[in-house]
Amino acid sequence: MLTHDVVVWSIRNRKGRTKPYQLRWKVGTEPKSKAFLTKALADNFRADLLKAAKKGELFDTETGLPSSMLAPEVEKPPMSWYDFAAKYTAIRWPGAAAKTRESIVDSLTVATFAMLDGDALDLPRKEIRAAMQWALIPREESEAAPVELVSTMRILRKSTLPLADMADPIVARRVSEALGLTLERRTAATDTTARRRRGLNTALEYGIDLGELKENPLKRIKQKKIAKDDAVDRRAVVNPEQARELLAAVSYIGSWHRARGRRLVAFYATLYFAGVRPAEAVGLRQDDCDLPEEGWGLLTLAKTRPSSGKQWTDTGTVHDLRGLKQRDTRAVREVPIPPALVDMLRAHLEEFGTAPDG
């Protein structure tokens, strides 16, 4: 708050203090004071205040200083889209699952196609995607970027629009449309577009927290609603006879002495007979299996091992280790399995055993 109501008092000497000379003054109803080492310094400061008051300058009630003595506000430069994407990914990375990390990077990378400026407009989309996917993954500072990506990353760092520009409806519409396209500019799958939009929406909420945006610009872009069809086409569902033939065919994949195909029979059989997710089947341990010699068995699912790629996991392995999808980390799920699958799992354990962790 600024005011002309200023009273400046005399300097007083407080003996025994490190800075004994104190000047007191009042701006509006707010008393102010400042201590000085020498009386001359105190006199100079008092003279500056009186001079400003006589000129009719407004005084700030918070600092007690006249307008001429206030430090000019330094306007923060707008954050570029490239810097924002890197900052947001770094914040989300530690607590996110590998699949979530992959989704975040994909959403931000696709949005980048609509946020290019200057020299970046001439870059091939394939190079932009490769550069952004490398740049957004948090890494050690000492890790150098691949030589073929250095130039593209340098251009992107300098030539993307400010995040704040997305408040422009034209830019927001362009970004929204980019989410629905493949790298070749063909229409992406509906689920892919929806996933990207969810990821970008969450990122833009962080942009609001940073003060770069006042609201989420994507929420003003109306999307064409497409009715979700959950009907199952029976012609595309594997029937029991086809399942047996497919499992037999899998067993012949690869050379016989390497047994690659025979190892996969139990995996695909678990998907078919137990109706579990692939990540649940990969995460299956011997202790999770109740396999009686006769009759139905039981799988107690506790862990999943989704395949995400080495660059997305903390361990550097292809498979992440998670709990059951959309459940508490300690939750389990029991799945009865028919005798046919019990026999296949028992045969698999007898021939191949388990990994060191079971």
N, C-alpha and C positions, 0 to 999 in steps of 0.2 A: 504494500500500500504506500502511496506517495502523498506527502503533505507539505504545506508551507509553515506549519506550526512547529517552530524550532526555538529552543532556548539553550544558549551556551553559557556555562558557568565558568568561574575562575579556576585556575590551576591550583591544586593543593599539594603540599609536600608531606608524604607519608614516610617519615624517617624510619630507617631500619629495613626498608623493602629493597629488593633487587632493582626494581624500577620505581623509584620513590615519587615521581611526578605524575599525578593523575589528573586527567581532564574529564569532567563530567558534562553531559549535555542531554537534552530531552527532545525527542522527535514525536510529536503528538502526545500520547500518554506513556510512551516507552522511554524509560531512563537508559542512558548509554554511558559507558566509561571506557577509557583507554589509558594504560600506564606507559611512561617513557623513562628512559635512562637518564636523560638530562632535561633541564628546564627549557633549553633552546628548542629541542625537538617538540616538546609539548606546546611551546608558543607558536611554532610554525604550523602545527596541525590545527590549533585553535584558530589561527588567522585564516587558514584555508576554509574552515567551516563558516566563520563570520563573513568572509568574502562571498561565499556561495549563497548564504542567506540574504545578504544585501542585494545580490543580483536577482533574487527572486527564484532561485532554483528550487525544484522539488526535492525533498529528502525522503529516503526510503525508511519506513518505520522498522523494517526487519534488521537492516545493517546499520542504520543511523547515519548513512553517508548521503551526500548530495548527488544528483544525477551525474555531474561531471567527474565524480570520483568512483562511480560504480564500474566494475569490470564489464566490458561489453559481452553480451551473451554470444558464445560461439555456436553457430548453427551446426548441428550434427549432419554430416553428409549422409544422403540416403543410402541404405544398404542395397547392394546389387543382388539380383536373383541368384547369381552364382555363390556369393558369400552367404546368403541366407540359407540356401540349400545345404551347404557344407556345415553351417552352424547347427541347423535343425537336426541333420543326420547324426552329428556328434553327440547331441543331447539325448536323442532317442536310442542310440546304438546299445549302450551297456545293458539296459533292461529288456530289450526286445528279443523275441525269438528269431531264429535264423530266417524263417519264411517271412516274418514281419519286416525284417531288415531288407530282404530282397524286394518286398512290395514297396517299401518307403523309397528306395533308390529308383525303382522303376517309375513310380508316380512323379518324382521330382525330375527325373531324366526326360520323360515324355513332355512334361510341362515346359521344360527348357526350350523345346522346339518352337514354342510360341513366345518366348521371352528373349529372343536373340536381337542383337543390335550391331550396327557398324560392320566390322570385318567378319563377325561371326555369322552373318546372314549368308555368306558364300561357302560356309563349311558343309561338307557332305553329312547327311544325317547319321550315317553309320559311324563316322568318326566322332561326331558329337556324343552319340550314345556310349561308345567305348570310353571316351575321355571322362564323361560325367560319372559313369559307373566306377571307374578307377578312382576319380577324385573324391567321390562322396564317401567311400569306405574309409573310416578312421585308421590311420597308420602311424608308425613311428616316423618322426621327422627326418630321420636319416635314410628312410627308404625312398629311393629315387624312382620317379615315374618312368615307364617304358619310353624308350627314345622316340618311337613312332607317335606317341601321344603328347609329347612335351609342347610342340607348337600349337596344337589344338587347345590344350589346357590353358596356355598363355593367352590365346585370343579370347577364350570363353571367360577367363578371369577379368578381362578388361571390357568385354563387349556383350554384356547382358543387361537388360533393362533393370532399373530399380524395382524392388519388390513393390514399392508404393504405387508404381504405374498400373498395377493390377486393379486399382480402384477405378480406373477408366473402364467403363462397360465394354468398349470395343476390345481392349486387351483381355479382359476377363472372358469374353465370349470366345476369343481366339484360343485361350488356354483350355477352356471347356471343350472346344471342338478337338483340340489336339489329343485329349485324353481318350477319345474314341477312335483313334487311328493307329494302325500298325506302322512299323518302320517304313514300309513301302507305300504308306498313305492309303491303305485299304481299310475298310471298316473293321474294327476290332470286335471280338466277342462281347456280348452284353455284360457277362460277368467280369471280364477284364476291365471294361470301362467303369463299371460300378466300383470295383476294387480300387482302381486308380483314383477315382473321385473321392472315395472315403479317405484314402491316404493323403491326398492333397488338402482336403478339408481340415484334417487334423493339423497339418503343417501350417496352414494359414491362420489357424487359431493361435499358434505360437507367434506368428507375425504380428498379431494383435497385441499379444503380451509384450512384445519388444517395442511397441509403439510405432511400428512401421505402417500398420493398417488400422483404420478405425472400425472396420467391420469385415466380415468374410465376404469377398466379392463374388464367390461362386454361388452363394445362396440367392443371389438376385437373378441368376441365369436359369431360366425355366428349361427343364429337360422333358423331352418327349417320353411319355409313359408307355412302357411296353408290358402287356399282360404276361405274367410269369406262367409258363406252362410246365406243370409238374407231372403231367401224364406220362406214363411209361409206354413206349412202343414195343409191344410184345415181339415184333419181328426182329428187334435188335437185342433181345435178351437171350443169353445162352441157355439152352435147355439141357437137361441131364445127359442126353446122348452126346450132344456137341461138347459138353464139358469134359466127358471122358475122353473123347477124341482129341481135344485140345491139350489136355494134360499128358496124353500119350505122346503127342507131337512135341511138346516141350522137352520131354525126356531125351529126345534125339538131338537137341541143340548142342553144337560144339563137339569136339572129339570125345570118344567114349572114355579114354583113360583120364581125362581131366574132369569128367562128370559134371560139367557146368549145367547142362540141361537137367540132369537128374536132381541136382541140388535145388533147382527152381520149382520142381513139381510140388513139393510141400508148401512152398510159398503161395503159388497160384491156387492150390487146393484150399488153403486156409481162407483166401479171399472169397472163393466161390461158396464153400460149404458153411463157413462161419459168418460170412457177410461183414467182415471187418475192413477197416481202412488199410491201405498198403503200409502206412507208417506204423500201424498197430501190429501188423504181421511181422514187420522187420524188427520191432521191439520185443517180440515174444521170447520168453526165456523158458528153460525146461521146468523151472519151479512154478511157472504159470500154468502148466499143462497137467490135467488129471486125465490119464490115458489108460483106462481099464482094459484088460485083455478081451472083454466082451462088452457089447452095449455102448451106450452114449457116454461121451466124455465131457469135460468142462475146461474152458479157457478162462483164466482170471487175468484180464488185461489191466496193466498198471502203468506201462511206459509206452511211448511212441518214439519212433526214430525217423522223422520226416527227412526226405532227401532234399537238400537245399544248395549244395555246392560248397566247396572248401572256403571260398571267400566270405561266406555269410556266417560261418560258425566260429565259436571261440576256440575250438579244439583243432581247427584246420582239417577236420575230416568231412566227408561228404554228408554224413547223417548227423543231425542235431539230436539231442536227448531231451525229451519233454514229457510232461504228464499227458493224461488223456485230453483230447481237444475240448475246449470250452467247459472244463470241469476243474474242480479243486486239484491242486498238485498231488494230494494224497488219495484221491478218489480211485476206485477200481470198478471194473465192469465185468460181470460174469456172462459168458456166452456158451450155451450148450452146443455141443458139436456131435454130428451123427457118426455112427460106427465107421463109415467109409473114410472120413477124415482122421478118426482115431488111428485106424490101421496105417494110413499114409504117414502120419507124424511118428508113429512107433517105428516104421520102416526107415524113415529119414534119420531118426536118432541112432538106430542100430547101425546104419551104414556110414553116417557122417559125424555122429556125435554133436558136440556143441562147441562154440567159441570159448575162450578162457573164462569169460564172464557168465557163461551159462546160456 
